[in-house]
Amino acid sequence: MKLILTSTVDKLGIAGDIVEVRNGYGRNYLVPQGKAIVWSRGAEKQIEGIKRARDAREIRGVEHAQEIRAQLEELTVKVSARVSESGSLFGAVTANDVALAVKKVGGPAIDKRSVSFAKPVKTAGNHTASIKLHPAVTARVGFEVVPA
């Protein structure tokens, strides 16, 4: 089955690539998840649009990633969450919460899939998140969980 990727898929390709996969993988996973569209001559015209969008939001090398890391590490990020009287959270702070908080305080838009924690954030206070900007560059962002 011939597909055009609309987002990056590990060990397969990046957005805009034309790939050949088994029918079941394409029909049952890639297309329903929105990670690919079925290849056709008409759909092939969309590749340029997909590639332009990817280039606009993609980090353009190690130097650019280091600039973004410097921006991120200077930010004071606060994530509001429901906190009990003992200081523990009702649930946990997610990567999406951190990505939205970074954007809210004026930082660059980051993908929630690039945010990771050493351990789950389930208490109020100061914590650190790692944001993978480039295979060679990772930013460490400190954030504070405050009661909502």
Salt bridges, closest charged atoms under 4 A:
ASP55 OD1 - ARG54 NE 3.80
GLU58 OE2 - ARG54 NE 3.99
ASP111 OD2 - ARG113 NE 3.00
GLU144 OE1 - LYS78 NZ 3.89
